[in-house]
Amino acid sequence: MVNVRMKVMVFEISLPDPALWIMALLFSAAQLFILLPMNNFAVFYMIVCRHFQLVITNFTKHLRTVHDSEYEKVLNDYISIRKFVSEMDNKISFLVSTSSLYNACTMYFGISIILHPEEYFNVFQCLAVWCLVIGSSIAYLGLTMSGSLIYESSNDLWLQAHKVLCAKPEITIFQQRFLSMVEKNLFVTVWKILPITRSFVFAATGTVLTYCIALDSIQSLKNISAMWKYMA
């Protein structure tokens, strides 16, 4: 018997009875509650990263008017910022990796509906899958792009600090320590492994897309092999 893939449903029913409509609404609500946590985390992560990005940006603007005698406080403030970002990353970087895995799964559904539309029974099922793919993709892009803002703001801070301090004839020990501190990249990560930068966003999307197509090709070859065995 040929193993035929089915992505969404394997049967259709009509809904003349109000009880069936109630069941459909309950099922839809259950699916909504299943999908919401992942997208809610993406929204939460975007808000947190945006907050840190604004803090670093305001810190960079304030650096232009700082007096030499205030750099001890500036150094302590920047160490506190790095500490908060590091603690946040330690606690939720694993959830970023699970969000990436979730997006990869939904992208596979999107690839399958493009390459194998015959496996979906009607336009409503196609629309449901497309809504899932588009929603999760937008949430994932927002998550990764907001994470990359911290890295970009940190680079802007380093450029501003380098511009301000290198223009001085001599710098104090606190200014030296501050300059050496901002030279270290500040970023958030995916499970403490990969830093989230703008290049990571495009590289991760391309890699997931490539693996989805490869996985779909492998599955198609298995089905063809099963068909030949059945015919033999």
Secondary structure in CASP SS format (residue, H / E / C, confidence):
PFRMAT SS
TARGET T0000
AUTHOR 0000-0000-0000
METHOD secondary structure of the structure
MODEL  1
M C 1.00
V C 1.00
N C 1.00
V C 1.00
R C 1.00
M C 1.00
K C 1.00
V C 1.00
M C 1.00
V C 1.00
F C 1.00
E C 1.00
I C 1.00
S C 1.00
L C 1.00
P C 1.00
D C 1.00
P H 1.00
A H 1.00
L H 1.00
W H 1.00
I H 1.00
M H 1.00
A H 1.00
L H 1.00
L H 1.00
F H 1.00
S H 1.00
A H 1.00
A H 1.00
Q H 1.00
L H 1.00
F H 1.00
I H 1.00
L H 1.00
L H 1.00
P H 1.00
M H 1.00
N H 1.00
N H 1.00
F H 1.00
A H 1.00
V H 1.00
F H 1.00
Y H 1.00
M H 1.00
I H 1.00
V H 1.00
C H 1.00
R H 1.00
H H 1.00
F H 1.00
Q H 1.00
L H 1.00
V H 1.00
I H 1.00
T H 1.00
N H 1.00
F H 1.00
T H 1.00
K H 1.00
H H 1.00
L H 1.00
R H 1.00
T H 1.00
V C 1.00
H C 1.00
D H 1.00
S H 1.00
E H 1.00
Y H 1.00
E H 1.00
K H 1.00
V H 1.00
L H 1.00
N H 1.00
D H 1.00
Y H 1.00
I H 1.00
S H 1.00
I H 1.00
R H 1.00
K H 1.00
F H 1.00
V H 1.00
S H 1.00
E H 1.00
M H 1.00
D H 1.00
N H 1.00
K H 1.00
I H 1.00
S H 1.00
F H 1.00
L H 1.00
V H 1.00
S H 1.00
T H 1.00
S H 1.00
S H 1.00
L H 1.00
Y H 1.00
N H 1.00
A H 1.00
C H 1.00
T H 1.00
M H 1.00
Y H 1.00
F H 1.00
G H 1.00
I H 1.00
S H 1.00
I H 1.00
I H 1.00
L H 1.00
H C 1.00
P H 1.00
E H 1.00
E H 1.00
Y C 1.00
F C 1.00
N C 1.00
V H 1.00
F H 1.00
Q H 1.00
C H 1.00
L H 1.00
A H 1.00
V H 1.00
W H 1.00
C H 1.00
L H 1.00
V H 1.00
I H 1.00
G H 1.00
S H 1.00
S H 1.00
I H 1.00
A H 1.00
Y H 1.00
L H 1.00
G H 1.00
L H 1.00
T H 1.00
M H 1.00
S H 1.00
G H 1.00
S H 1.00
L H 1.00
I H 1.00
Y H 1.00
E H 1.00
S H 1.00
S H 1.00
N H 1.00
D H 1.00
L H 1.00
W H 1.00
L H 1.00
Q H 1.00
A H 1.00
H H 1.00
K H 1.00
V H 1.00
L H 1.00
C H 1.00
A C 1.00
K C 1.00
P C 1.00
E C 1.00
I C 1.00
T C 1.00
I H 1.00
F H 1.00
Q H 1.00
Q H 1.00
R H 1.00
F H 1.00
L H 1.00
S H 1.00
M H 1.00
V H 1.00
E C 1.00
K C 1.00
N C 1.00
L C 1.00
F C 1.00
V C 1.00
T E 1.00
V E 1.00
W C 1.00
K C 1.00
I C 1.00
L E 1.00
P E 1.00
I C 1.00
T C 1.00
R H 1.00
S H 1.00
F H 1.00
V H 1.00
F H 1.00
A H 1.00
A H 1.00
T H 1.00
G H 1.00
T H 1.00
V H 1.00
L H 1.00
T H 1.00
Y H 1.00
C H 1.00
I H 1.00
A H 1.00
L H 1.00
D H 1.00
S H 1.00
I H 1.00
Q H 1.00
S H 1.00
L H 1.00
K H 1.00
N H 1.00
I H 1.00
S H 1.00
A H 1.00
M H 1.00
W H 1.00
K H 1.00
Y H 1.00
M H 1.00
A C 1.00
END
